[in-house]
Structures are given as structure tokens and as C-alpha cells.
Amino acid sequence: MMRVGRRLAIVAAGSTTLLVTWPLARCLETCLGRPPDTLVSLYFLHWVAHALTTPGVRVLDAPMFAPYRDTLLLGEYVPAYVPVALLALQLTGNPVVAHNVVLLALYAMTAIGATVLALDVLGTTGPALIVGLGFAYSPRLLDQAYNLQTLSIAWIPWLFLALERFLDQASWAAASGLAMLTIGLALSSLNMLAFAGIGVAVFMATAVFDRERRLQRTHFVRLAVVTAPMLGVLVAYVWPYARVARAWGLSRTLVEVQQGSARLSGYAQWPPEPLVNRLFHLDGSSPAQSLLPGLTVGVLMILGFVALHRPSPLRFRLRPYVAVAGAAFVLALGPTLSTRWGSLPLPYWLLYRVVPGFDAIRTPARLVLVGDLGAALLTGAGLIVLLARTPRRGRSLTVVGVALAVLAESVWVPFPGAVTRLDARALPQVYRWLGTQPSTTVALGVPMGDWVNVAGVAFHLRRVVNGWASYDPPRYAELVAAMRAFPDARTLTLIRGIRPDVVLVDREWLTATREAALSRFGGDLHLERRFPTHLVYRVTGALPAGPEALEASLRVERAASPGRVRTCVVLRNPGPDFIPLYPVRHLRVDLRDELEAHLAGAEGWLPLDLAPNVEHATCVTVAEERGKARQVRGMLDGVGGRLHTFRITAGDPPRPLATLLEPPE
């Protein structure tokens, strides 16, 4: 019976995925979800596949955000899906096809996993199929068709299934499967791995109270043996992320996290039911808000609670998943709850403050998807209760009717993963030309905030100064803002400092005034090619002065607080031109007294650039009784990981930094 159920799950998942996501199967080469996340996923899949199959290419040095290195680590680059994408790329050469094949596979994988898990928990085929439909094709999950990282929820039913098998029988196969699925989820989305970790912790805390599922010594021994190599793989994968996050100061503020959290008022709203609302011209809530994905699922969940109150094996199997759902729905509210008495801390606040990695997650609201798995299993239990009261001859018809009702309340028309078009054959000619240039070519697209530049890099894979990811490298947002004034003296100096090979100027953006201004900078930019959509300028100007031209001095002044003094390392641009500092350097200063004893230290990023006669100060405040700093040792991180050191003594006149720099370490 279980084997038949699994076969039905595969057939139902494949056919339903094609139906629910229609017309995606008909336009695999051109259809995509809404940008920018789809464009970034496209870029990740194509770049990683290219880097892994091209000798001499360092995978972490992705094309976007040049000339910074390790820029692939600014987002989750889904290496687990690269084998599927690579096969599609080899067959078609089109990254859009690769993206969409992965997308369809994830929806099918979600449906099969949820159905097989439900078969294990509920023990009956019909309700298990409804669980698969209700979870994989919920309005909330279908709305995430633009985000492959979020669709990595597909691994979680399989993870719980492996956990169930391991608890039932602590075999080596079950323990190894649990470890492999954890690695697969990590290589798909670290955010979803963190959410799954919460679910597993709550599941285990609830399941161990089941008298029939006591953990034995064998469980601990075999789990410990497979955990050691699993942790080795996870550390090797996560360590580069941690290194870049620490070096660039990447994290989310509490305000950002709260903005990405669910709302308690949203939970009480009417289910979204996109197709029903469209047919009857009604307004539905956002799929990310409503606690229930549909009216049919809501009614069956109520019946499912009946099963929880009946003393049966099903009650003990369901209870951990209901606990997981409850925890997920609470944690999805984020770190604080806004009330008329002010903000009250919620459990997620503790995760944000204490557990490593949670301060990097911007959208706790997606924890609701983990809760949806428990809700779907409760829906299946409710259907069991309903079928028990249905005549035997009408049970199959009831299952079919429930399935149609669930799909009618879930399906999006049009499917969110096929609402935009990106035809590789219609890609602007300038990007096809760029793809024929040497692999070392670096380009800058103007205007910088244009999504076309992001789409283009997913095809030509040449390094570009432009970029889009979960995080920006230091001062990138300031560079984008500054480039709005292009072309002027400042932006031309920034370009010469970054030193791209070519600048691609969008002709729609290029007004007559801007074109006239460009003609005045012929010594810096040489018009090389004209395309229907872009003008290509070759960067020819001389390399401008860098940070070594700044004048460095030491300034001591009284602080605002009584009994304290401020010692500042001052870097000043003596003029007469702008001094570009992008990609920006990180400055650390170490204050020492006349006996060379350490007093205090500070660190920070240098600005994007410095205008003539403008200074930048990095200051440290210390108690006056600790003595005045006589000397400062500075450490300046340069491009490519080089470290320059310099020393400044109190009372010395300002001197060019070039005369103070020691050889790089």
C-alpha cells in the first residue's frame, strides 16, 4: 500500500506541477517570475555552473560588484541545484531554461516529500495526497516562484521523514540520510537551514515525550558518528560567508528584521484564495499574511484537531508537527510586537541576539512556510476524520472533491513564475558583444540601477561594477547614488579609479545634455562602439591619485564628555582633484602612549572618495588620566587583501600617506 502511495505521489506531483505552473512548461526559454530575485538566481546558477566547469576560474569571484572579490558570498548561490542547471545548460545553453527546470523540480520535490511524509505519519493514501497538494501548491508557496532560496522549503518534508525513520530505527542508513539531507538544505539556503533547525529542535523536544519513541544509546552513537563529517562540510561551506560578513560588517538591523516579519493582524485576515478572488472580483490578503492558505484547508484543520484529542497512534504522530507549526507561526512575528504600550520582545528576539546566523536573516515571515507543513498534516488528519463519517463508496469522490477545492483556492492565474519575459535572443546586442570580449574584461553599466545590467550579466558572465544581491559591498550604494550625476568631474574620477575597461551607456538615459557633457571628457572616455541600445566608451584616462596621496596627521582634542579626550587620525585630500577610494579601504588605528603601551583602538571604512581640501577622521575617545597618545599605528586594508601599516607621531606636520606606509604584509 505504501509503495502504491509513493508511486501515486510521484505521478500526481509531476502532473499537478505542470498544471499549476502553466504556462511555464510552454515558455521554459523565456518565462520568469518578477525581478530582481529571479535575475539573481539566474545569474547564480549560470555562474557557478560556468566556474565549476572552466579551469582557472575561482567560483567565489563572481562577476557582479567588480573589483571586489568574493562577491558570490553576498547572496545564497544555491550550489545544490547546479547539477540540474548544468544539465539544462548543456542541452540548451539558456540559463532561463536552467532556472525554470530547477523551479519545476522544486515544486514537484515539495509535493512528493510532503505526500510521502504524510503517508508515513497518517498511514493512508488519499489524505496524504491532499497534504502534498495543500503544502506544495499553497498560495503562499506559489507566490514565492521568484525565489529559489525560499523554495528550498522542498527539503524540509524529506528532512522530517528522515528524522521519523531515524527515530523509529536508528540504522546507519537513516542517520546518513539525515546528514545528507541537512547538507543538501544548507547548500540550497542557509536561511531555510536555520528555520529547519528550529523545526527539528521543537519536533525533538515534543517527540521524546512519546513513550514509544525513546532515544536509545544507539541513536546517540550513530548520530554522533555521521554528525562529525556533516559538520565538517557545513563549516567549510559557511566559513567563507562568516569571513566576508565579519570583514564587511554584514548583518541585519532589528528594524530590517521587523520589517520582514509577519503581522499579527495579517494572521486574522481572510485567506488569499487568488483564483476564487479573481473569479468573484474580491480582494484577498497578501499570501504572506493570512494564517490559513484557504477555506477548505481551514475547515479540515478544525477537523484535524479532533484527531488530536482522540487517544490513538495518530495523535502521538501529529503532536510534534502541531508544536512545530505553533512555534513557527509565533517566531515568524519577528523580534518585537508593536502594541499601544510600546514594543514587546518576542522569542525571535532571543534568536537574533544569541544564535549565530539569525542576525543575517531579513525575513522571519518565511518561517510561516515551515508552519504550513504542520498545518497541511493537520489538514490530512481532518480528512481522515471526514472520511470516517463518509460512506465507503463516496470516499474516493470526497478525496477528489477536496483536492479540486484545495487547488481552486490555491492556484494563481497567471502563475507568478511566468509573469515576465526574458528572451535570450532579444537580449540587447551590446551584451552579446560583451560576452565575446576577453574573460578579464570589466564593464560599468550606466545608469547603475538598471535591471537590464543585472539580466545581462547572467548571460555574458563578464565582470561588471554593477550588482544586486542580499547585501551590498562597502560603499556600493553610495557609488550608485554618486553615479546619478554622471558625467561630471567626480564620477569620471571614480570611474578612472575603479578602472573598468568599458562603460556601457544606455541611450535612452543619455539625454542631449549628458551627451554634450560626455564630449568634454574625451580624454577619459573614448567612444568605441555604437549599438541600438547602448554606447560603449573605452576608459582611457590616466589612473588618478589613490589613498597614498592623502595627507595624514594626528589631532588631539577634548571630547564632549568631561575628563575625556579624542585622538583622531586625519586623512586629508590636499587637492586639486578628487581622490577616489572605491573599492574602499578599511582603516584600523591603534593608539599608544610614550611607553608604547596600548591605549585604545578604533576601526572604520574610508569614504567613497574625498573632494579637494576635505578630510576624513577616525577618532578614539579615552579617559584623560590614561595619558595622551604619542603615536598611532594604522592598518589599511587594500584591494586584494593586502595590508599596509603606517605610524604617525603626535606633533608631526601632515605628511603624504605614501611616505608613511610600510611594505605590505
Secondary structure, DSSP 8 states (H G I E B T S, - for coil): -HHHHHHHHHHHHHHHHHHHTTTGGG-TTTEE-STTHHHHHHHHHHHHHHHHHSTT--TTS-STTTT-S-GGGGS---GGGHHHHHHHHHHH--HHHHHHHHHHHHHHHHHHHHHHHHHHHH--HHHHHHHHHHHHT-HHHHTTTT-TTGGGGGHHHHHHHHHHHHHH---HHHHHHHHHHHHHHHTT-HHHHHHHHHHHHHHHHHHTTSTT----HHHHHHHHHHHHHHHHHHHHHHHHHHHHHHHHT----HHHHHHTS--HHHHTS----HHHHHHHT-----TTT-SSS-HHHHHHHHHHHHHHTS-SHHHHHHHHHHHHHHHHHHHTT-SEEEETTEEEE-HHHHHHHHSTTGGG-S-GGGGHHHHHHHHHHHHHHHHHHHHHTS-GGGHHHHHHHHHHHHHHHH--SS-GGGSEE--GGGS-HHHHHHHTS-TT-EEEEESTT-HHHHHHHHHH--EES---SSS--TTHHHHHHHGGG-SSHHHHHHHHHH--SEEEEETTT--HHHHHHHHTTTTTEEEEEE-SSEEEEEE-S-----GGGSEEEEEEEE-SSTTEEEEEEEEE--SSS-EE--S--EEEEEEE-TT--EEEEEEEE--SEE-TT-EEEEEEEEEGGG----EEEEEEE-GGG-EEEEEEETT---EEHHHH-----
